[in-house]
């Protein structure tokens, strides 16, 4: 299972920063990957959408180069919707969705997918839980029937639930408790999102995981899982005209639940102070430093300008951080990212000092570079280069059905519309230097932040 968890979520976001940069301009790019030059003019590629009578939304992202489809079902529920004291429940049920139904024995779901030449997996984050498979087009109806089956007929037997809970707990031990960076990540999220459910790790806290029961899982399933809370995204060799009859027959046969819960979160509060957190561990070989600010929610008016600004400040080898820190031998690694979620995301920069350079020195140098950028803004060359880099990487992302389905699914789950997603590229191209200055200063200048320092033991 894929888990987007805590500031493990931010690590995932950092690791796919290039993909995110690609996607933001890809969304309105209706080209085949074979002909990127004509991307903006090829009206043949256009997302198609329809809604079933039971409330399920469906989106088709055509890619007819091979008779293969990627099918993703997104539920608008994640760890941030959990009841206090029951952290990890959303991710726990994600595991259990691969157990038995009335038609499929426990453990057979993925085996059936594999026997048909496909791959499947799932992911849990703050905002959503998503299930996907990639399969030959002619096997899609069978896979859809299996997905519909577990939407309503999941069997949660006690002998299956408790062992799987132990699997989740072991996952936490391996991915969080044995990872110094993940431990520090959780500390940062707890601080920056104090009073908001994003402060709770997606994978859950170990003491609360130990108390989860079969009844908790059943209640979660009945509270959130139903067609009106689901978004179907199909990318690949498919059209809406082909998918709609299948979706009507298979998913449309499921009655609207009518009593599903609607998420209600408190607002993310501004930080009341700046804090430095640190964590040391003998497994740490190189110290690192990062600074985190509260950014924007998905769809915010400043999202595009902030994204371009962070690309200029820390987005790669042409960024200011890289040119001033890495190329001058002060850092071995530096980066920046802007993370958009349904609630306010995080804007961050980070640096790993070169041997002989202290954490204090790399922090001071990074802060000085950031302050200078906030005062002066981007040059015309930097602005155009950043926007072109975002656009160029999109061409490669378009080659991957999964990344397209993921991008649409994530944004739709966060409340975006198809029109808003498709318009992102145009908005990126329209960003001006003054837009970048305004957004970067609004969220980074004079605001409180959380610094995180990862150290070898004894430092």
C-alpha positions in Angstrom: 0.0 0.0 0.0 1.1 3.6 -0.7 0.9 5.8 2.3 1.0 9.6 2.2 1.6 10.2 5.9 2.3 13.1 8.2 5.3 15.0 7.0 6.0 11.7 5.4 3.4 13.3 3.1 5.8 16.2 2.6 8.6 13.8 1.9 6.5 12.2 -0.7 5.7 15.7 -2.0 9.4 16.6 -2.1 10.3 13.4 -3.9 7.6 14.1 -6.6 8.3 17.8 -6.7 9.2 17.5 -10.4 6.1 15.6 -11.1 3.9 18.2 -9.4 5.7 21.0 -11.3 5.0 19.1 -14.4 1.4 18.5 -13.7 0.5 22.1 -12.9 1.0 23.0 -16.6 0.0 19.6 -17.9 -3.6 19.9 -16.9 -4.7 22.0 -19.8 -2.3 20.4 -22.2 -4.4 18.5 -24.7 -1.5 17.1 -26.7 -0.3 13.6 -27.4 3.2 13.1 -25.8 4.5 12.3 -29.3 3.9 15.9 -30.4 4.6 18.3 -27.5 5.0 21.3 -29.8 1.3 21.2 -30.8 0.2 20.6 -27.2 -1.8 23.7 -26.7 -3.5 23.5 -30.1 -4.6 19.9 -30.2 -8.2 20.0 -29.2 -8.6 16.3 -29.8 -7.4 15.6 -26.2 -9.9 16.8 -23.7 -11.0 15.4 -20.3 -14.6 14.1 -20.4 -16.9 13.9 -17.4 -20.3 12.7 -16.4 -22.2 12.0 -13.2 -24.2 8.9 -12.4 -27.7 9.0 -11.0 -26.3 7.9 -7.6 -24.0 10.9 -7.4 -20.7 9.3 -8.4 -18.6 11.6 -10.6 -16.6 10.1 -13.4 -13.7 11.6 -15.4 -12.1 10.2 -18.6 -8.6 11.2 -19.6 -8.0 9.8 -23.1 -4.7 8.3 -24.1 -5.1 5.9 -27.1 -1.5 4.9 -27.7 -2.0 1.4 -26.1 -5.0 -0.7 -25.2 -4.4 -0.1 -21.5 -6.4 1.8 -18.9 -5.7 3.1 -15.4 -8.7 3.0 -13.2 -8.7 5.0 -10.0 -11.6 5.3 -7.4 -11.2 8.2 -5.0 -13.1 8.5 -1.8 -13.3 12.0 -0.4 -12.3 10.8 3.1 -8.8 10.7 4.7 -7.1 10.7 8.0 -8.1 14.3 8.7 -11.7 13.0 9.0 -11.0 10.6 11.8 -12.6 10.7 15.2 -10.2 11.9 17.9 -8.4 9.0 19.5 -8.8 6.7 16.5 -5.9 7.9 14.4 -4.8 5.6 11.5 -8.4 4.3 10.9 -8.6 5.6 7.3 -5.4 3.8 6.4 -6.4 0.7 8.3 -9.6 0.4 6.3 -7.6 0.8 3.1 -5.7 -2.4 4.0 -9.0 -4.2 4.9 -10.5 -3.3 1.5 -8.3 -6.0 0.0 -9.9 -8.7 2.2 -13.1 -10.7 1.5 -16.4 -9.8 0.0 -19.4 -12.0 -0.7 -17.8 -12.9 -4.1 -14.1 -12.8 -3.5 -12.2 -14.7 -0.8 -9.8 -12.8 1.5 -6.4 -12.1 -0.2 -7.7 -12.9 -3.7 -8.4 -9.4 -5.0 -4.9 -8.5 -6.0 -4.2 -12.1 -7.2 -7.1 -11.8 -9.6 -5.8 -8.5 -10.9 -2.3 -10.0 -11.4 -3.7 -13.1 -13.2 -5.3 -10.7 -15.6 -2.0 -9.0 -16.3 -2.7 -5.9 -14.2 -1.3 -4.1 -11.2 -3.2 -2.6 -8.2 -2.5 -0.6 -5.1 -4.1 2.0 -2.9 -3.1 5.2 -1.1 -4.3 7.1 2.0 -3.6 10.8 2.7 -5.2 13.5 4.7 -7.8 14.4 2.1 -8.6 11.1 0.4 -8.3 7.3 0.1 -7.7 6.1 -3.4 -7.7 2.6 -5.0 -6.3 1.9 -8.4 -5.4 -0.7 -11.0 -3.8 -0.7 -14.4 -5.2 -3.3 -16.8 -5.7 -4.2 -20.4 -8.8 -2.4 -21.8 -10.7 -5.7 -22.4 -10.4 -6.7 -18.7 -11.7 -3.4 -17.4 -15.4 -4.6 -16.9 -14.3 -7.4 -14.6 -12.1 -5.1 -12.6 -14.9 -2.6 -12.2 -17.3 -5.3 -11.0 -14.7 -6.2 -8.3 -14.3 -2.6 -7.3 -18.1 -2.2 -7.0 -18.3 -5.4 -5.0 -16.0 -4.2 -2.3 -17.7 -0.8 -2.2 -20.8 -2.3 -0.7 -20.1 -6.0 0.2 -16.9 -5.9 2.2 -16.8 -8.7 4.8 -14.7 -7.7 7.9 -14.3 -10.9 9.8 -12.5 -10.6 13.2 -9.9 -13.2 12.2 -8.9 -11.0 9.2 -9.1 -7.6 11.0 -6.8 -8.1 13.9 -3.8 -9.6 12.0 -4.1 -6.7 9.5 -3.9 -4.2 12.3 -0.6 -5.8 13.3 0.5 -5.3 9.8 -0.3 -1.6 10.0 1.5 -1.3 13.3 4.6 -2.9 11.8 4.4 -0.5 8.9 4.5 2.3 11.3 7.6 0.8 13.0 9.4 0.4 9.7 8.4 3.7 8.0 8.3 6.1 11.0 9.8 4.9 14.2 12.9 3.5 12.5 13.3 6.7 10.4 14.8 9.7 12.1 13.5 12.0 9.3 10.0 10.6 9.7 10.0 11.2 13.5 11.1 14.8 12.9 8.4 15.2 10.2 5.7 14.2 12.7 7.0 16.7 15.2 6.8 19.5 12.5 3.3 18.6 11.5 2.2 18.5 15.1 3.5 22.0 15.6 2.5 23.7 12.3 -1.0 22.2 12.3 -1.7 22.4 16.1 -5.5 22.3 16.6 -6.1 20.9 13.1 -6.5 17.2 12.1 -3.5 17.5 9.7 -1.4 17.4 12.9 -2.3 13.7 13.3 -0.1 11.2 11.4 -1.9 9.5 8.5 -0.6 6.2 9.6 -1.8 6.8 13.1 -0.2 6.9 16.5 1.0 3.6 17.9 -1.0 3.7 21.1 -4.2 4.6 19.2 -3.6 2.0 16.5 -3.4 -0.7 19.3 -6.9 0.2 20.4 -8.7 0.0 17.0 -11.3 -2.7 16.6 -13.4 -4.4 13.9 -16.3 -2.3 15.0 -14.3 0.9 14.3 -13.4 -0.3 10.8 -17.1 -1.3 10.1 -18.3 2.1 11.3 -15.8 3.9 9.1 -16.8 1.9 6.1 -20.5 2.6 6.6 -19.9 6.2 7.4 -17.8 7.2 4.4 -17.9 4.6 1.6 -20.6 5.1 -1.0 -21.0 6.2 -4.6 -21.9 9.8 -3.8 -18.6 10.2 -2.0 -16.6 8.6 -4.8 -14.8 10.0 -7.8 -14.0 7.7 -10.7 -11.0 8.6 -12.9 -10.1 6.5 -15.9 -7.0 7.4 -18.0 -6.0 5.6 -21.1 -7.6 3.9 -24.1 -11.1 5.0 -23.2 -13.7 7.6 -24.1 -16.7 8.7 -22.1 -19.0 7.1 -24.7 -17.4 3.8 -23.9 -17.1 4.2 -20.1 -20.5 5.6 -19.3 -22.6 2.4 -20.2 -20.2 0.3 -18.2 -20.3 2.8 -15.2 -24.1 3.0 -15.4 -24.4 -0.8 -15.4 -21.8 -1.6 -12.7 -21.5 1.5 -10.4 -24.9 2.9 -11.2 -26.5 -0.3 -9.8 -25.3 0.8 -6.3 -27.9 2.8 -4.5 -27.0 6.2 -3.1 -26.3 5.7 0.6 -27.9 9.0 1.5 -26.5 9.1 5.1 -22.8 9.4 4.5 -20.9 11.9 6.6 -19.8 15.2 5.3 -16.3 16.4 6.4 -16.1 19.3 8.8 -12.7 20.6 9.7 -11.6 23.6 11.8 -9.7 26.4 10.0 -5.9 26.1 10.0 -4.7 28.7 12.4 -1.8 31.0 11.8 1.3 30.1 13.7 1.5 32.2 16.9 5.3 31.8 17.2 8.4 30.6 15.4 9.8 27.3 16.6 12.9 25.3 16.1 12.5 21.5 16.5 15.4 19.1 16.5 15.9 15.4 16.5 19.1 13.4 16.8 19.7 9.7 16.0 22.7 7.5 15.5 21.3 6.5 12.1 21.7 10.1 10.8 24.9 10.5 8.8 24.4 14.0 7.6 22.7 16.9 9.4 20.0 18.8 7.6 17.9 21.9 8.1 14.5 23.0 6.8 12.1 25.9 7.3 8.3 25.5 6.9 5.6 28.2 6.5 1.9 27.8 6.1 1.0 28.2 2.4 -2.2 28.0 0.5 -5.1 25.6 0.1 -5.7 24.0 -3.3 -7.4 26.5 -5.6 -6.3 29.6 -3.7 -5.8 32.7 -5.8 -2.1 32.8 -4.8 -1.4 29.1 -5.6 0.2 29.6 -9.0 2.3 32.6 -8.1 3.6 30.8 -5.0 4.4 27.7 -7.0 6.4 29.8 -9.5 8.2 31.6 -6.7 9.2 28.5 -5.0 10.5 27.1 -8.3 12.7 30.1 -8.6 13.9 30.0 -5.0 14.5 26.3 -4.6 13.2 24.3 -7.6 16.3 22.8 -9.1 19.8 23.4 -10.4 18.9 26.8 -11.7 17.3 27.9 -8.5 18.8 30.6 -6.2 19.4 28.2 -3.4 21.3 25.8 -5.6 23.4 28.4 -7.4 24.3 30.2 -4.1 24.7 27.2 -1.8 25.5 24.1 -3.8 27.7 25.6 -6.5 29.7 27.6 -3.9 30.3 24.5 -1.8 28.1 25.4 1.2 25.5 22.7 0.7 25.4 19.3 -0.8 21.6 19.5 -1.3 19.0 22.2 -1.3 15.4 22.4 -2.4 12.1 24.1 -2.0 8.5 23.0 -2.4 4.9 24.2 -2.2 2.4 21.6 -1.1 -1.3 22.2 -1.9 -4.0 20.3 -0.1 -7.7 20.9 0.7 -6.7 22.8 3.8 -3.7 25.1 3.8 -0.5 23.3 2.7 3.1 23.9 3.5 5.8 26.0 1.8 9.3 25.0 2.7 13.0 25.3 1.9 15.7 22.9 3.0 19.4 22.4 2.8 22.0 19.9 3.8 25.3 21.5 4.7 28.6 20.5 3.1 31.3 19.0 5.4 32.8 21.8 7.5 29.7 24.0 7.2 27.5 24.2 10.4 23.7 24.0 10.6 23.8 27.6 11.9 25.7 28.8 8.8 23.5 27.0 6.3 20.4 28.4 8.1 21.8 31.9 8.0 22.7 31.6 4.3 19.3 30.2 3.3 17.5 32.8 5.3 19.5 35.6 3.8 18.9 34.3 0.2 15.2 34.1 0.9 15.0 37.6 2.4 16.9 39.0 -0.6 14.5 37.3 -3.0 11.5 38.7 -1.1 13.0 42.2 -1.3 14.0 42.1 -4.9 11.7 39.6 -6.6 12.5 37.5 -9.6 14.4 38.7 -12.6 12.6 38.5 -16.0 14.9 35.7 -16.9 14.2 33.7 -13.7 10.5 34.2 -14.1 10.4 32.9 -17.7 12.8 30.1 -17.0 10.7 28.8 -14.1 7.5 28.8 -16.1 9.2 27.1 -19.0 10.6 24.4 -16.7 7.2 23.7 -15.2 5.8 23.4 -18.8 8.7 21.3 -20.1 8.5 18.7 -17.4 4.8 18.4 -18.1 5.5 16.8 -21.5 7.1 13.8 -19.8 4.4 13.5 -17.2 1.8 13.3 -20.0 3.4 9.9 -21.0 2.2 8.4 -17.7 -1.5 7.5 -17.3 -1.1 7.0 -13.6 0.3 10.5 -13.0 -2.5 12.1 -14.9 -5.1 10.1 -13.0 -3.5 10.9 -9.7 -3.4 14.6 -10.4 -7.0 14.9 -11.4 -8.1 12.6 -8.6 -6.2 14.6 -5.9 -7.5 17.9 -7.1 -11.1 16.7 -7.5 -11.0 15.1 -4.1 -9.9 18.5 -2.7 -12.9 20.2 -4.2 -11.5 21.5 -7.5 -13.7 21.4 -10.7 -12.6 20.1 -14.1 -12.6 23.7 -15.3 -10.3 24.8 -12.5 -7.9 22.0 -13.2 -7.8 22.6 -16.9 -7.2 26.3 -16.4 -4.2 25.8 -14.2 -1.7 26.0 -17.1 -3.1 29.2 -18.4 -2.9 30.7 -14.9 0.8 29.6 -14.5 1.7 31.3 -17.8 -0.1 34.5 -16.7 2.0 34.8 -13.5 3.9 38.1 -13.3 6.9 39.1 -11.3 4.6 41.3 -9.1 2.4 38.3 -8.6 5.4 36.3 -7.3 6.5 39.1 -5.1 3.0 39.6 -3.6 2.5 35.9 -2.9 5.9 35.1 -1.6 5.9 38.1 0.8 2.4 37.3 1.9 3.3 33.8 3.1 7.0 34.0 3.9 7.9 37.6 4.9 7.3 38.5 8.5 5.3 35.3 9.3 6.1 32.7 11.8 7.7 29.5 10.8 8.8 26.1 12.0 12.5 25.1 11.6 13.5 21.4 11.7 17.0 20.2 12.4 18.0 16.6 11.9 21.3 15.7 13.6 23.6 12.7 14.3 23.4 11.5 17.8 25.2 13.6 20.3 25.0 16.8 18.2 
